Amino acid sequence: MKKFFDYIFFTRPALFPPVWTILILGARAADIGEGGFPFFTKGLANFDVSLLLHMLFATILYAGVYTLNQIFDIESDRQNDKLFYLAEGMISGKSALIFTIILDVIAIGGGFMLSRRVGILFMIVLILGVLYSIPQTNFKGKPSPGYWSNAIGHGMIPFLIGWAVVDHITLESCVKSLPYVFGVGAIYLNTTLPDRDGDRAVGKTTHGVRWGIKTTMQASTALVALAVILAQMCGDYAFLIAGVVSLFFFLWALRNLDIKSIVMSTKVAILALSVFACIYFPYYVLLLVIGFLGSRLYYRMRFGLNYPSLT
């Protein structure tokens, strides 16, 4: 049973909520664009089942992306003292690769079962994940490719997957995804800062390594401001309000320039968006609470860690 949960948490479920949130908000944007209102006009009809299926297969897809990344990132994870599964030999490299392939096959098959357009979006995520992780392309170790693969793969595409639950993907949906592209880009820049010493030690050139804390924070704060402006232009008031709240915390982190403030600004940005996803799709609250408490229990019992945390 312990091994079973090791494989579950090897997929990094703590990283799923941002994907779920943006997917739900993509559905919200398409719904409101069609003259709908949050959730309540839909009742408990097919919409809810469709949204949950899209979330399920997207979760399996991103799980495969995260496990692949760990397979090729063992040394930097060891340097940064995190993600023990492969670095400490809890899961073998061969088992991890087989598990990743199984996840990818299920996800791609599920994506095309939902619709051809969703299947294509899933394929794009998978391709970006491979390019990000494998040493031949090594997007994760290069500032610009690393940034854009995250901004598109975790910002634009989850939004479009959610949009596809309600409506066809069009130029309008791509334009309305832009606040999420730059918002996720800002969060990505922040995440390169806590790991910069370990990344530098293994030769990864992230924004945190190349620019340092101050310049990286200036860039991420500017991206949040840009995302807020784009949200106003797109009429996405859920993102607009969450973005304004987040911007204050990014400015606070820019003033302090310490890792604790930077991590807090990232968590606030994710939490603020999640609130609006919960307003639109109230069942999401249960998923977040169960996921958070389950993860806390697992990491406490398995490693003696208080993870994840809200502070």
C-alpha positions in Angstrom: 0.0 0.0 0.0 2.9 2.3 0.8 4.3 1.8 -2.7 0.9 2.6 -4.2 0.8 6.0 -2.6 4.4 6.6 -3.5 3.5 6.3 -7.2 0.4 8.5 -6.7 2.5 11.3 -5.1 5.4 10.7 -7.6 3.0 12.4 -10.1 3.3 15.6 -8.0 -0.4 16.2 -7.2 0.5 19.5 -5.5 1.0 20.9 -9.0 -2.4 19.8 -10.3 -4.6 22.6 -8.7 -3.2 25.4 -11.0 -4.0 23.3 -14.0 -7.5 22.5 -12.7 -8.2 26.1 -11.8 -7.3 27.4 -15.3 -9.2 24.7 -17.0 -12.3 25.5 -14.9 -11.9 29.3 -15.6 -11.5 28.5 -19.3 -14.9 26.8 -19.2 -16.3 29.8 -17.3 -15.0 32.2 -19.9 -16.7 30.2 -22.7 -19.9 29.8 -20.7 -20.2 33.5 -20.0 -19.3 34.4 -23.6 -22.3 32.3 -24.6 -24.6 34.2 -22.3 -24.4 31.7 -19.4 -23.9 32.3 -15.8 -21.6 30.5 -13.3 -22.6 26.9 -12.8 -26.1 27.4 -11.5 -27.7 27.6 -15.0 -26.3 24.2 -15.7 -27.7 22.3 -12.8 -26.3 18.8 -12.4 -26.6 18.0 -16.1 -24.1 16.8 -18.7 -21.9 19.9 -18.3 -20.7 18.7 -14.9 -19.8 15.3 -16.1 -18.0 16.6 -19.2 -16.0 19.1 -17.1 -15.0 16.4 -14.6 -13.9 14.1 -17.5 -11.8 16.8 -19.0 -10.2 17.4 -15.6 -9.6 13.7 -15.1 -7.8 13.1 -18.3 -5.9 16.4 -18.1 -4.7 15.3 -14.6 -3.4 12.1 -16.0 -1.7 14.0 -18.9 0.1 16.4 -16.6 1.0 13.6 -14.2 2.9 12.0 -17.1 4.6 15.3 -17.8 5.7 15.7 -14.2 7.0 12.1 -13.9 9.0 12.4 -17.1 10.6 15.7 -15.8 11.7 13.9 -12.7 13.3 11.1 -14.7 15.6 13.5 -16.4 16.0 15.9 -13.4 17.3 13.5 -10.7 20.6 15.4 -10.1 19.1 18.9 -9.7 16.4 17.5 -7.5 19.1 15.9 -5.3 21.0 19.3 -5.2 17.8 21.1 -4.3 16.8 18.4 -1.7 13.4 17.7 -3.1 11.4 15.0 -4.9 13.0 12.0 -3.2 11.4 9.2 -5.2 14.1 8.7 -7.9 17.0 10.5 -6.2 16.6 8.2 -3.1 15.8 5.1 -5.1 12.3 4.8 -3.8 11.1 4.2 -7.4 13.4 2.7 -10.0 14.2 4.6 -13.2 12.7 1.7 -15.3 9.5 1.6 -13.3 9.2 5.4 -13.5 9.5 5.3 -17.3 6.9 2.5 -17.7 4.6 4.3 -15.4 5.0 7.5 -17.4 4.3 5.8 -20.7 1.1 4.2 -19.2 0.0 7.7 -18.1 0.7 9.2 -21.5 -1.2 6.5 -23.4 -4.3 6.8 -21.1 -4.2 10.6 -21.3 -3.9 10.8 -25.1 -6.5 8.1 -25.7 -8.8 9.9 -23.2 -8.2 13.2 -24.9 -9.2 12.0 -28.3 -12.2 10.2 -26.8 -13.4 13.6 -25.5 -12.9 15.3 -28.9 -10.3 15.6 -31.7 -9.5 19.2 -30.7 -8.9 18.2 -27.0 -6.8 15.2 -28.2 -4.6 17.6 -30.2 -4.2 20.0 -27.3 -3.1 17.0 -25.2 -0.6 16.1 -27.8 0.8 19.6 -27.7 1.2 19.4 -23.9 3.0 16.0 -24.2 5.3 17.3 -26.9 6.2 20.4 -24.9 6.7 18.2 -21.8 9.2 16.0 -23.7 11.0 19.0 -25.2 11.2 20.5 -21.7 12.7 17.4 -20.0 14.9 15.4 -22.4 18.6 16.4 -22.5 18.6 16.6 -26.3 16.4 19.8 -26.2 16.6 20.6 -22.5 14.0 23.4 -22.5 14.0 23.4 -18.7 17.7 24.5 -18.7 17.2 27.4 -21.1 15.5 30.7 -20.1 13.3 31.4 -23.1 12.2 27.9 -24.1 11.6 27.1 -20.4 9.5 30.2 -20.0 7.3 29.7 -23.1 6.8 26.0 -22.7 5.4 26.6 -19.2 3.4 29.7 -20.2 1.8 27.9 -23.1 1.6 24.4 -21.7 0.3 25.4 -18.3 -1.5 28.7 -19.2 -2.9 28.8 -22.6 -3.6 25.1 -23.2 -5.5 24.3 -19.9 -7.6 27.4 -20.6 -8.4 26.1 -24.1 -9.2 22.6 -22.8 -11.7 24.1 -20.4 -13.1 26.3 -23.2 -13.6 23.2 -25.3 -16.0 21.8 -22.6 -18.5 24.5 -23.6 -17.6 25.8 -27.1 -15.4 25.3 -30.1 -11.8 26.6 -29.9 -11.5 29.8 -32.0 -9.3 32.9 -32.3 -11.4 34.5 -29.5 -10.6 31.7 -27.1 -6.8 32.0 -27.8 -7.0 35.8 -27.3 -8.9 35.3 -24.0 -6.2 32.9 -22.8 -3.5 35.6 -22.9 -3.9 36.8 -19.3 -3.3 33.2 -18.2 -0.3 32.9 -20.5 1.5 35.8 -18.9 0.1 35.1 -15.4 1.5 31.6 -15.5 4.7 33.0 -17.0 5.1 35.2 -13.9 4.6 32.3 -11.6 7.2 30.3 -13.5 9.8 33.0 -13.2 9.2 33.0 -9.4 9.6 29.3 -9.2 13.1 29.5 -10.7 14.3 31.5 -7.7 14.3 29.0 -4.8 16.1 26.4 -6.9 18.7 28.7 -8.4 21.7 27.4 -6.4 21.0 23.7 -7.2 20.2 24.6 -10.9 23.5 26.4 -11.2 25.3 23.5 -9.7 24.1 21.1 -12.5 24.4 23.6 -15.3 20.8 24.7 -15.8 20.5 28.3 -16.9 17.1 29.4 -15.7 15.9 33.0 -15.3 16.8 32.7 -11.6 20.3 31.7 -12.4 20.9 34.2 -15.2 19.1 37.2 -13.8 19.2 36.8 -10.1 16.5 37.6 -7.6 15.9 41.3 -8.3 15.7 41.3 -12.1 13.6 38.1 -12.1 11.1 39.6 -9.7 10.9 42.8 -11.7 10.1 40.7 -14.7 7.5 38.6 -13.0 5.8 41.6 -11.4 5.7 43.3 -14.8 4.1 40.2 -16.3 1.4 40.2 -13.6 0.6 43.8 -14.4 0.4 43.0 -18.1 -1.9 40.0 -17.4 -4.2 42.3 -15.4 -4.4 44.8 -18.3 -5.1 42.0 -20.7 -7.8 40.6 -18.4 -9.5 44.0 -18.4 -9.4 44.1 -22.1 -10.8 40.6 -22.4 -13.5 41.2 -19.9 -12.3 38.4 -17.6 -13.2 39.9 -14.3 -12.4 36.8 -12.3 -8.8 37.0 -13.5 -8.8 40.8 -13.2 -9.7 40.7 -9.5 -7.4 37.8 -8.7 -4.6 39.5 -10.6 -4.9 42.8 -8.8 -4.8 41.0 -5.4 -1.8 39.0 -6.6 0.0 42.2 -7.9 0.1 43.7 -4.4 1.9 40.5 -3.1 4.3 40.5 -6.1 5.1 44.2 -5.4 5.7 43.3 -1.7 8.0 40.4 -2.7 9.8 42.8 -5.1 10.4 45.1 -2.2 11.6 42.4 0.2 13.5 40.3 -2.3 13.6 37.3 0.0 12.5 33.7 -0.9 9.8 33.5 1.7 8.0 36.6 0.2 8.5 35.3 -3.3 7.0 31.9 -2.5 4.1 33.6 -0.7 3.3 35.8 -3.7 3.2 32.7 -5.9 0.8 30.9 -3.5 -1.5 33.9 -3.2 -1.7 34.2 -7.0 -2.8 30.5 -7.3 -5.2 30.7 -4.4 -6.8 33.9 -5.6 -7.6 32.3 -9.0 -8.8 29.1 -7.3 -11.4 31.1 -5.3 -13.1 32.2 -8.6 -12.9 28.6 -9.9 -14.7 27.4 -6.8 -17.4 30.1 -7.2 -18.1 28.9 -10.7 -17.8 25.1 -9.9 -18.5 24.6 -6.2 -17.6 20.9 -6.2 -14.0 22.1 -6.8 -13.8 23.1 -3.1 -14.1 19.5 -2.1 -11.4 18.4 -4.5 -9.0 21.0 -3.2 -9.7 20.3 0.5 -9.4 16.5 0.1 -6.2 16.9 -2.0 -4.6 19.3 0.5 -5.4 17.2 3.6 -4.5 13.9 1.9 -1.2 15.3 0.8 -0.4 16.7 4.3 -1.2 13.3 5.8 1.0 11.4 3.3 4.0 13.7 3.6 3.8 13.8 7.4 3.6 10.0 7.7 6.1 9.2 4.9 8.7 11.8 5.3 7.8 13.8 8.5 7.2 16.9 6.4 4.6 19.6 6.8 3.9 19.8 3.1 2.1 21.3 1.3 1.4 24.5 3.3 -0.5 27.7 2.8 2.2 29.9 4.3 
